[in-house]
Amino acid sequence: MTRGQFTVRVKEELAALRPAAPAERRALLAALLRFAATLHIGGGPEGSGGPEGSGEPQGGAPVDRAGRSRFTLVLTGGSGGVARLAFWLLHAGYGVRADFRVREAGALAPRSRYEVVLAERVEQVLADTGILDAAGRLSFGVSGGLVRGRDAAACFVRGAFLGRGSVSGPTREPHLEIGAPEERTAGALAAALVRLGLPAKASVRGTDQHRVVVKGGEAIGRALLTMGAQSAYLAWEDGRIRREVRGEAVRLANADQANLRRSVAAAMAQVVAVERVIGQQGWERLPADLAAVAALRLAHPDASLAELGALLDPPRSKGAVLARLRRLAAMASPGAGGEEWLGTTQHGEDA
């Protein structure tokens, strides 16, 4: 499963959840608006009036000549489930019915886009979710009151992920990331994740692309569970275990291969040493214990030390076999003479 496919799966599951507590609904809506909505001044996104903004009005809230709000709030995304969730939150919390729009896929837009457009009671919604302060100015960061309780903080994280989050596939390198609109919001989101017991770090990609990152398979699994994606968590844990088992198997296979290469190289060196000793000394000058090991090594060049020891009569440990092969190797080294040979044969083996 690719990163995009698993992200869609997680968002579909999270978008289907409907928190009952007002504080949780408010935190969820606040995050959706912070991370996925734009604020238009002087009409909607298709209006012909004043300038458009990205949620950064200056001074007080603008009004038209009749005293009505001239803000239009637009939440846009590629998930119909997220758009329906935002529509429900606005209606459940404020009794308003936003416009629900679908922009079909076309030549310039390969996927459908969903819009939730709110043109009534916008200031109340923005003030209640901490986006506007009492004077109608844009408030950066996240109000502490929104994420005071654990459940509310978890709902805020859920909304942030629904707005601008992504997560790697269960069998891929673990990485969860949530884009943030600006630095203070990124820092507040990272702090909320840390309070929930999740290792998160705010960072910047490029010059102004703020994001919050959670790394590590176990930590991402807990993040999914904290946000409420239980089904996705089970899929993630299954993939994480498969990934770790596969990685351990690869590591052990590489280690076994390296050990095999070393064993083969050592066995070949021992064969060369035995052949050199026999060529220099002859079989008749070799002590019986060394001659027995030498004959077995030549007859079984691929055998391990333990296997050679089992073939001896009586059987010997691999340490004893290695000691005898080392004595043969010392005899094969340049300058080895008869006196040295006699000295080595006087040492007994205890294995």
N, C-alpha and C positions, 0 to 999 in steps of 0.2 A: 504494500500500500504506500502510495507516494505521500509527500508532505501535504499537497493540496487536497487529496482525497480524504486523508485522516482529519485535516482541519475542518472540512465540510461536515464530516460525520460528527465531530465534537460539537460544532456550532448548532447543528440540527438538534442534537440532544439537549443542549443547554437552552436553546431558544424555546423548547417545548415546556420548560419549567415555569410555573406561575407562583411566585412567592406570595404568601398570605399576609404577612405582617407589613404594615404601612412603611416602617423604617427600611425594611428590605426592598420593597418596591421602589422607594425613593432613591436608595443607593444604586439600585440596578439602572433606573432611568437616568440618574445623574451621570453614570459611567457611559451609557449609550450616547447621551448627548455630548459629553466631553470628547469622546473618542470617535464618534461617527457622524455627528451632525454639523451643519453649517447654519449660521444666522444671517439672514438677508435683511437688509435695511431698505425700506422704500418699496416693498412689494416682494412677491415670491420670486423663485428662480427664473421664471419666464416673464416677469413683469418688465415694463418698459420704463419704470421710474428711476429712483435714485440708485446709489451705488450698492454693490453687494459686499458683504463682509464675511469673514470666517469666524464669527463669534467674537469680534473685538470692537464693539462700538465705543465711542469716546463720549464722555459726559453722561447725561441722563438719558433715559429711554426716549427715543423720538416718537412724536405723535403727529397725526395729521391735523387738519384744521378743525375737524369735528371732535378732536380729543381722543380718537381711537389709536390703538397701537399700530405702528407701521413696521413692526418686526414680523418676519416670517421664519419659522424654524423648519429646516428640511433635513431629515435623516435619510441618507442614501446608502445602499449596499447591494451586494449580490446575493443575499439570502432572503428568501421570502419569509422564512421562519423568524428571522431577526426583525424584519419590518412588521410582521404581525404582532410580535411581542411588544415593540414600541407603541403600536396602535393601542394594544390592550392596556399598557401601563398608563398612557395618557387618559384613556377613558376611565379606567378604574380609579385613578388618583385624582383626576380633576374634572371628570364629567364632560370632557370635550371629545368630539369625534373629528379626528384629523382626516385629511384626504389621503387615500391609499392609491398610489399610482404604480403602474408597471410599464417599464420601457422595454419593449421587445428587442431581442437580439437582431442585429443587422450587420451590414458590411463594416461599419466602423465600430460596432460594439458586439463582440462575438458571444456575449452572454447577456441574459436579461438583467435589468437593473430595477430595484424596487425603491420607491420613495414614500416616505410618510411626511406630509406637509401640514404644519400647524400654523394657523393664522389668527387664532383667538386665544386669549388669556396667556399669551406667550411670556409676558413679563412675570406673571405669577409662577409659571412653570420654571423659568430660568432662575428666579430668586429662590424658590423652594429647593431647587437642586444645587444651589450654591454657585451657579455660573454668573449671576449678577449680584452685586452687593446692594445694600439698602439704597444707595444713590443711583442705582441703575447702571453702574459701571461694571465692565467685565472683571471677574475675579479669577485670578490664576491659581493653580494648585488645586487642592482638594480640601474642603472644609472638614475639620476633625469630627464634627457632629455627624457627618454622613457615614463614617466608618468606625463609630465608637464601639459598637458591639461586634462580636465575632461573626455572627450571621450576616449583619449588614456589610461588614468588610468583605466577606466571601461573595456577596451579591455584587458589590462594586467591582471586584476582580472579575467576576463572571461577565458583567457588562463591558468592561474594558476589553476582555478577550473577544467577545462577540463583535465589538466595534472594529478592532484592529489587530487581532491576535492570529497567530499561526503556530502549529506544532508539527514536528517531524513525524514520519510514519513510525509505527511501533518497532519495526525491525531496522530502522535507520539510526544514524548517530543522533542521540537525544538532544533536542533543542526546542525550547518554547520561547516565543518572542511576542511582545505586545508593543506596537508602535504608539508613541505618545505625541500629542500636539505641541507640547513645549516642555522645557526643562523641569519646571516646578511640578507639573502634573506627573512627569515620569518619576521624579523623586518621591512624590506622595504615594504613587502606586507601588513602587519598590518597597517603601516603608510598610504599607499595608500587607504586602506579601510576607515580609519578614515577621510582622506581628502574628501572622497566621502560621508561622513556623516553616516558611518556605524560603530557601536561599535565593534571593533575587538581587539583581544588580542593574542599576540604571546606567546607560552608556549612550554614546553618540556615534552614529555612522555618518561619515562625511563631515559636513559643517553644521547641519541643523536637523538631522534626522534622529530624533530622540527615541529611545526604545528601552524596554525593560526585559531582561533576559533571565530565564531559569534554565540551568543546565543540570545534567545528571539524570539517569533513568529513574531512580527511586524518587527524587525530588519532583520530577514532572508528573509521575504517577500520583503523588500526594496532591499536587496542584490540580490535576483533573478531578480527583475525588473531592477536594475542597470546593471547587466550583460547582460540583453537583453532577458531573458527567460519569456516573457509575458504570454504565455499559462501556464507554470509551476507556475507562480506567482498567476494566478487566481485559479488554483487547490490548491495551498498552502493556500491562503486566505480563500477559502471555507472550507478546512480542519481545519484551525486555528479557524475559527468561530465555527465550529462544536465541536472542542475540548474544547473551552472555555465555550460554552453553556452546554456541557455535564459535565464539571467540576463544573460549577456553580449549575447545577441541583443536582449533587451528594452532593455538599456542603450544599445546602438548604435542601435536603432530610435528610442528617445527622443531621442538626440543628433541623429540625422538629421532627426527631426521638428522639433526646436528650430532646427537650422540652416536647414531649409526655411522655417520661419516668419520667421526673420531675413532670409533672402534675399528672400522675397516682400515683406516690409515695406520693405526697402531698394529693391527694384525699383519699388514703387509710389511711394516718395518721389522716386525719380529721374524717373519719368514726370511727377509733379506739377511737379518743378523744370523739366523740359524744356518742358512746356506753358506754365509761367509765363514762361520766358525768351522763348519764341517770341511769346507774347502781348505782352511788353514791347518786345522788340527786332525781331521779325520774322525770317524766314528769311534775308533778304538781308543782314542785318548780322552773321550768324554766320560765322566762319571755316569753311573747307571741312572741316577735321578735326572740329570740334565739330558742324557740321551733319550730317556723316555718322553720328556716334555718336548724335546726337539723333534722327535719322530711324529708325535701327535700334531704338533703345529704344522709340519710340512704336509701331513695327511689331511688335516682339517683346517685350511687357512681361514675359513669363514667362521669357525667356532668361537664362542666366547670363552673367557677364562674359566667361568664356572663349568661350561661344557667340557673343556679340556680336563679340568680337575676330576669330573665325574668319570672320565675315561681311563684315568690312571688306576693302577692296582698296587696298593690300596688307593681309594679315592682321596683326593686332596682338595683343600679349599682354593678358591680363586686367588687368595693372597699368597698361598704357597706357590701356585703356578706362576704368578707374576714375579715372585722373587727369583725363581729359577730362570725365567726368561730374561730378567734383568742381568743375571750372572752371565747368561749367554751373550747378551748385548755388550756387556763389559769386555768379554773375551774377544768379541768381533771388532772392538774399537782399535784404532791404530796404536801400536806400542804395547799392546797386551802381550805379555810373555809368559813363559812357563812358571816362573816363581809366583807371579800374580795369580796365575791359574791355580797353582797348588794352594795359595793362601785362601782363595775363595772356596775351594772344595773342602777346607777344614771346618767351615761354618755349617753347623747342622740346621735343619728346618724343623720347626715345631708343629707344623700343620699336617 
